[in-house]
């Protein structure tokens, strides 16, 4: 009997192994258009102000403000207004001395002259070593460096966000590696001209950086003419093959060119170039392959449960002889203990309420993203939306935890509401505070300022906590959830379990399938976060989220059914941990990703990576655990209300 009931479990294990092997290889991203509601047409000669953003590096993950290096600052540095998400991302958008005139090419424009001292030379060298990139913005478009792909059958171009501060290498036969700075920028501004008017809209902002040792004759002043580039040329012409070295007492002259190119790309489609990546066919093939396997597994699980349960319920409801009743085994025998409150029931209520809060936040955020409210043109919009939705979803968190708490015969609803509002945010805040202190110690712009920290605390205690209490009050006033069967006063002894029903083994097996549902998408999410790329296929992400929900529910129901058939009625916490254990695999994959895809070498950067991934895994545990718990809760109530209990 035990072996026959374990057959579906062996089938699931085999398919899990096949699933893991088939979706291990990861693909690229497919394009998608983004549109904005309105724009401003620009006439010829109108000034165009280039804004500068943070310096970024995929090796350190520590952003710095543009003027943390001794670049040419304007007379007055003006910070642009930034939303909460931009500040948390480390964005620092400021004005610059790069000012263009629409459709008026400029060649060999001098920005400023800088003489390096020991400190500034060291700062430039450190940033070059860490492969920092300079980020700029024009008309809300980020600056990109076009790179030709030579390994493709057809000519194609990929775009790198920002240009490197400089490069390191040998020059003129010297065996010693030297540092060279990109001090000459050849900008290309692409525009789409209106056929009826002379006005135009900017649809592209590109740059080719050069390292040029500029030379001039006579004494230096603002009108000095450089001999290394021609201001009257139609295209970028550099009359020097000598790069600008970064050393103490060296003079660096920063210059730029700008040319304007008419483009057929319409303004509404200008983000396409930023989002295009190669291997989109392989991407979709891998995604569909993974979805088919997960859907097949879900269908198989549903079929097993429907056939097995139908047979069990029919058999239990038949009139049996006393001898047959005495020989009966299975989930019906534990009806007097199956709804007995678990150990640490208060903590379970807290985590279930927090999971409901997270689930609501994710669901609404994805709906906003699908509708186009969170496109890449709205920097920081995704993070801002998630924070605000988390705060307002506290209402549902309090309601869910109070309802479950009352079912467990609890009476102090204020206590459970306070713990629901405090426990998860307090743990995350403690980790975040430590990480922020490390970033602050590195003098990075990624450190959250005190003003923003105060705003976060206000959102937590000023809005989220009161909403949790309101939800808790409403939930506790509702009638208690009645169980379909009565609970015995004396707990039933649990028989010895088979090896495959060991709690640790069962929980670890349960997390593999939900992780497999998000495995491929997780790769692209990590890439967008840690390799500074755009993530935008929210429609497909929503589909993956739905599949994750179904998978968590079904795998938890199956393992809960096996557990009850083995006369083990301690299902409350195990149902939460079964699907929640997928967070462990998520963290293990994040560790694998760190060592195989990233080039982080600094200790502080590694701590930041694992700290943030620990927070993400913790949140994933809460969401998936809550989904599994509610699925098992619904399933258990359903089957025990479907049979006749004497």
Secondary structure, DSSP 8 states (H G I E B T S, - for coil): -HHHHHHHHHHHHHHHHHHHHHT-S-----------S----B-TT-EEEEEEEEEE-TTT---B-GGGS-----SS--B----HHHHHHT---EEEEEEEETTB-EEEEEEEEEE--HHHHHHHHHHHHTT-EEEEEETTEE-EEEEEESSSSS-EEEEEESEESEEEE--TT-SS-EEEE--EEEEEEEEEE-SSSS-EEEEEEEEEEE-----BSSS--TT--BSSB-TT-SS--B------B--TT-EEEEEEEEEEEE-S--GGGTTHHHH--S-HHHHHHHHHHHHHHHHHHHHHHHHHHHHHHHHHHHHHHS---HHHHHH--SGGGGTTTTTS--TTHHHHHHHHHHHHHHHHHHHHHHHHHHTTTT-TTSTTHHHHHHHHHHHHTHHHHHHHHHHHHHHTT---HHHHHHHHHHHHHHHHHHHHHHHHHHHHHTT-TTS--HHHHHHHHIIIIIIIHHHHHHHHHHHHHS-----SS---SS--------GGG-HHHHHHHHHHHHHHHHHHHHHHHHHHHHTT-----HHHHHHHHHHHHHHHHHHHHHHHHHHHHTT----HHHHHHHHHTHHHHHHHHHHHHHHHH-----HHHHHHHHHHHHHHHHHHHHHHHHHHHHHHHHHHHHHHTSS---
